[in-house]
Amino acid sequence: MKGIILSTFLCFLGSISAQSNIWENADSLNTKRTLITSSSVFSLWTGSAIGLSQIWYKDYPKSKFHTFNDADNWLQMDKMGHIYTANKISGLTTDLMRWSGLKNNTASWIGFGVGLGYQTTFEILDGYSQAWGFSWSDMTANALGSALHLGQNLAWGEERFILKFSYHPTEFAALRPNVLGSTQTERFLKDYNGQTYWLSFSPFAFTPHLKKYAWICLSLGYSAHEKIIGDEAIYVNTEGNASYHASREFICSLDIDFSKLPIQKKWLKTLVSQFNYIKIPFPAVRFTKGISYGHYLYF
């Protein structure tokens, strides 16, 4: 989940880079833009790696490089975080490269490389931490996230299947605040019960004469319920004399592809498109433990 903070900062950086000139993508390679975007990505990549190695890992003992199999932990919610983060970093980098004047395919491959490479940096740092380890399942998730963006751009020149994120507070974090978060900020990053990862898509995007409605999307969400311990399905709270049985949650909802809204002004369209990082509340149906629940608004 460290990557969510960093990818959000990358998004902010991309907006600032775009504001330094005009909103239109360059027709051909623009040296000034390329220098701005390349140096910005490189600086943030190296700076965040150095910073986190000093801040995030400093309280944990170091070890020899080793691997760690966490594929079954947290009902794979952490893997969804890796997929999401790698995908968004790849997408942002691709946009910046297009803005610099690179062709779609070249920009997409660079985005793929940066998304996967950036995430790999932190997997290597995990490999030298005694508390964790290099995770091949994390690497697989990273590759899937970057590949999802790359494949769509190579096939269609755009994203038609969009990954999004949403969060709502839950009561489960209070059961293990040291792991699931003791403050709302920590819980936003650590409480998988409140996080939902979405795949939004529009059937109209595949129908040429209806493509003007491609901003109207269906969205499929995935989350966890009563997941208190990463590698255990049942948690018994001795103080409250209650037991919690972890289960997966699947959600169906509506959504908006903000990048396809019929907005004419380039600066406004670029600004509004940034909302594609998150899933906005809509009515939804949630399925868990074989039971369906309706929600007027699901966060």
Secondary structure as UniProt FT lines:
FT   HELIX           2..19
FT   HELIX           31..55
FT   TURN            58..59
FT   TURN            71..72
FT   HELIX           73..76
FT   HELIX           77..99
FT   TURN            100..101
FT   HELIX           104..127
FT   TURN            130..131
FT   HELIX           136..156
FT   STRAND          161..167
FT   HELIX           172..175
FT   HELIX           177..180
FT   HELIX           184..190
FT   TURN            192..194
FT   STRAND          195..201
FT   HELIX           203..206
FT   HELIX           208..213
FT   TURN            214..215
FT   STRAND          216..225
FT   TURN            230..231
FT   STRAND          234..237
FT   TURN            238..241
FT   STRAND          242..245
FT   STRAND          247..256
FT   HELIX           258..260
FT   HELIX           266..273
FT   HELIX           274..277
FT   STRAND          282..288
FT   TURN            289..290
FT   STRAND          291..298
//
